[in-house]
Amino acid sequence: MRIAISGANGRMGRMLIEAVLNHPELSLTVALDHSTSTALGQDAGAFLGQTTGVMISSDVNELKNADCLIDFTRPEGTLTHLKACQQFGTKLVIGTTGFDDEGKKAIENASKDIAIVFAPNMSVGVNATLKLLALAAQLLNTGYDVEVFEAHHKHKVDAPSGTALIMGEVIAKEWGHKLDDIADWARHGHTGARKDGQIGFSVVRGGDIIGDHTVMFCGTGERIEISHKSSSRSTYAQGSCRAALFLQDKAKGLYSMNDVISA
């Protein structure tokens, strides 16, 4: 399967390139980066000391040479790539977070033409954690206050993380609500007593933290914690490769990582 990687000179882009180069069923055919990148014209495998013959480019038209694009950039970049993928019939794995409602709608509309896996976290372990949270929310649906804690590196630009949001959405759904209706996004000053049924969020940005998430179910006399902690971005890269292969026989449609790991 011919794979394109966007954000090729970034931390996640490089991890994806390495994962694709080492995967027996995938081949790297396109490496994209933004138009001001200092890596343009360089071999995509140079950081590994490898010669791949794939040069980093800013030309989205190169996506016609790929079966699937894996994109972990920013919403504006991903939406530009989305249009090109529609044009060329290129499948798409989206790990980018921070989309507004309009951006999410654009992805949904594009999935009528091409096959897309859209997930805030490509880690198989995180998606297993979401299943555990759904079960916990079913069992602990009264008498428990929920707090979602997340921590990421200082360069992350959106908050709460996409993973924290989907964790909250999973719990809210099991409780019969939309997350926006019961989320407590920030606390400052004299907030008063906590209201029942709310889901609170706490965010840390600092250093080089790859990604930590913990959900607390706080009851009277006890506390249940469900956590996932990433020590390497390779988990996201491996999950993305698995998502790309999942799309191999799909013509169109919008899929989640739950679909991928359940296949």
C-alpha positions in Angstrom: 0.0 0.0 0.0 1.5 3.3 -1.1 1.6 5.8 1.9 1.9 9.6 2.0 3.0 11.3 5.2 2.2 15.0 5.9 4.2 17.1 8.4 7.2 15.0 7.3 9.8 17.0 9.2 7.9 17.1 12.5 8.2 14.9 15.5 5.2 12.8 14.6 5.9 12.9 10.9 9.3 11.4 11.4 7.9 8.7 13.6 5.3 7.9 10.9 8.0 7.8 8.2 10.1 5.3 10.3 7.0 3.1 11.0 6.1 3.0 7.3 9.6 2.2 6.1 9.8 -0.7 8.6 6.3 -2.1 7.7 6.3 -5.1 5.4 2.9 -4.2 3.8 3.5 -0.4 3.3 5.7 1.7 1.1 6.5 5.4 1.5 5.7 7.3 -1.8 5.0 10.9 -0.7 6.3 13.1 2.1 4.7 16.5 2.5 5.6 19.5 4.6 4.6 23.2 4.7 5.9 25.6 2.1 8.4 27.3 4.4 9.9 24.0 5.8 13.7 23.9 5.8 13.4 20.2 4.9 11.9 20.7 1.4 14.0 18.8 -1.2 15.6 16.6 1.3 15.2 12.8 1.3 12.4 11.8 3.7 14.7 9.2 5.3 17.7 11.4 5.8 17.0 11.7 9.6 17.4 7.9 9.8 20.5 7.9 7.6 18.5 6.2 4.8 18.0 7.0 1.2 14.4 6.4 0.2 14.2 8.3 -3.0 11.2 10.2 -1.7 11.9 13.9 -1.4 10.0 16.1 1.0 7.7 18.4 -1.0 4.9 21.0 -0.4 3.0 20.1 -3.5 -0.3 18.4 -2.5 -0.7 17.2 -6.1 1.8 14.5 -5.2 -1.1 12.8 -3.3 -2.2 11.3 -6.6 0.8 9.0 -6.2 -0.5 7.6 -2.8 -3.2 5.1 -1.8 -3.5 6.7 1.6 -2.4 9.8 3.4 -1.6 9.8 7.2 -2.1 13.3 8.5 -1.1 14.5 12.0 -0.7 18.2 11.3 -3.1 21.1 12.2 -6.7 21.5 11.2 -6.1 24.1 8.5 -3.4 21.9 6.9 -5.4 18.7 7.2 -8.5 20.3 5.5 -6.3 21.4 2.6 -5.0 17.9 2.2 -8.6 16.6 2.6 -9.6 18.4 -0.6 -6.7 17.0 -2.5 -7.4 13.5 -1.3 -11.0 13.9 -2.5 -9.7 15.1 -5.9 -7.3 12.1 -6.3 -9.4 9.4 -4.6 -6.7 9.0 -1.9 -7.8 7.5 1.4 -7.0 9.4 4.6 -6.1 8.6 8.2 -6.6 11.7 10.3 -4.9 12.0 13.7 -5.1 15.8 13.8 -7.0 17.3 16.7 -8.6 20.7 17.4 -11.2 20.8 14.6 -14.2 23.1 14.9 -17.7 21.9 14.0 -17.2 23.2 10.4 -14.0 21.2 10.0 -15.6 18.1 11.4 -18.5 18.5 8.9 -16.0 18.9 6.0 -14.5 15.5 7.0 -17.9 13.9 7.2 -18.9 15.2 3.8 -15.6 14.1 2.3 -16.2 10.5 3.6 -19.0 10.3 1.1 -16.3 10.2 -1.6 -13.3 8.6 0.1 -12.5 6.3 3.0 -11.4 8.0 6.1 -10.3 6.9 9.6 -10.7 9.9 11.9 -9.7 9.5 15.5 -8.2 11.8 18.1 -5.8 9.1 19.2 -4.5 6.3 17.0 -3.1 4.3 19.9 -4.6 0.8 20.2 -4.2 1.0 24.0 -6.1 4.3 24.2 -8.9 2.9 22.2 -9.0 -0.1 24.5 -9.1 2.4 27.4 -12.2 4.0 25.8 -14.0 0.7 26.0 -13.1 0.4 29.7 -14.4 3.9 30.3 -17.7 3.1 28.6 -18.2 0.1 30.9 -17.2 2.1 34.0 -19.7 4.8 33.1 -22.5 2.3 32.8 -21.7 0.8 36.2 -20.9 4.1 38.0 -23.8 6.2 36.6 -25.0 7.6 40.0 -23.1 8.8 43.0 -19.8 9.4 41.2 -18.1 12.7 40.1 -16.0 12.4 37.0 -12.7 14.3 36.4 -10.6 14.0 33.2 -7.0 14.9 33.6 -4.6 15.2 30.6 -1.0 16.3 30.2 1.0 17.0 27.0 4.2 18.7 25.9 4.4 22.5 25.8 4.1 22.6 22.0 0.6 21.3 21.8 -1.7 24.1 20.7 -5.2 22.7 21.5 -6.8 22.0 24.9 -8.2 19.8 26.2 -6.6 17.2 24.0 -8.7 15.4 21.5 -8.3 12.2 23.5 -9.5 13.8 26.7 -12.6 15.1 24.8 -13.5 11.7 23.4 -13.1 10.2 26.9 -15.6 12.8 28.1 -17.9 12.1 25.2 -17.8 8.3 25.8 -18.9 8.9 29.4 -21.5 11.5 28.6 -23.0 9.2 26.0 -23.4 6.4 28.5 -25.0 8.8 30.9 -27.5 9.9 28.2 -26.1 13.4 27.6 -24.0 15.5 25.2 -20.6 16.4 26.6 -21.1 20.1 26.0 -24.2 20.1 28.2 -22.4 18.6 31.3 -18.8 19.6 30.9 -17.0 21.9 33.3 -14.1 23.2 31.3 -12.5 25.6 33.8 -12.6 26.6 37.4 -11.4 29.8 38.9 -12.3 31.9 42.0 -15.4 31.2 44.1 -17.0 28.4 42.0 -19.5 27.1 44.6 -20.1 23.4 45.3 -19.9 21.0 42.5 -23.1 20.1 40.6 -24.0 16.4 40.2 -23.5 14.9 36.8 -20.8 17.1 35.6 -17.6 16.0 33.9 -14.6 18.2 34.9 -11.4 18.7 32.8 -7.9 19.6 33.9 -5.0 20.3 31.5 -1.2 20.4 31.9 1.1 21.7 29.2 4.8 21.4 29.8 8.2 19.9 28.9 8.2 16.9 26.5 5.2 14.9 27.9 4.0 12.8 25.1 0.5 12.2 26.4 -1.0 11.2 29.8 -4.7 10.7 30.4 -6.5 9.7 33.7 -10.2 9.6 34.4 -11.3 9.6 38.0 -14.7 8.4 39.1 -14.9 9.9 42.6 -17.5 8.5 45.0 -18.1 8.6 48.7 -15.3 6.7 50.4 -13.7 5.5 47.2 -12.1 6.6 43.9 -11.7 4.6 40.7 -9.0 5.7 38.3 -8.5 4.6 34.7 -5.3 5.8 33.1 -3.3 5.6 29.9 0.2 7.0 29.6 2.3 7.2 26.5 6.1 6.8 26.7 6.6 6.9 22.9 4.9 8.3 19.9 5.5 4.9 18.2 2.2 3.7 19.6 0.4 6.4 17.5 2.5 5.5 14.4 1.8 1.8 14.7 -1.9 2.4 15.2 -1.9 4.7 12.1 -0.3 2.0 10.0 -3.0 -0.4 11.1 -5.7 2.2 10.3 -4.3 2.7 6.8 -4.3 -1.1 6.1 -7.9 -1.2 7.5 -8.9 1.2 4.7 -7.2 -0.8 2.0 -10.5 -2.5 0.8 -12.8 0.5 1.7 -14.0 2.7 -1.1 -15.6 5.4 1.1 -17.0 6.0 4.6 -16.0 7.5 7.9 -14.5 5.1 10.4 -13.1 5.3 14.0 -10.2 3.5 15.6 -12.9 1.4 17.3 -13.8 0.1 13.9 -10.1 -0.6 13.2 -9.4 -2.5 16.4 -12.7 -4.4 16.1 -12.1 -5.6 12.5 
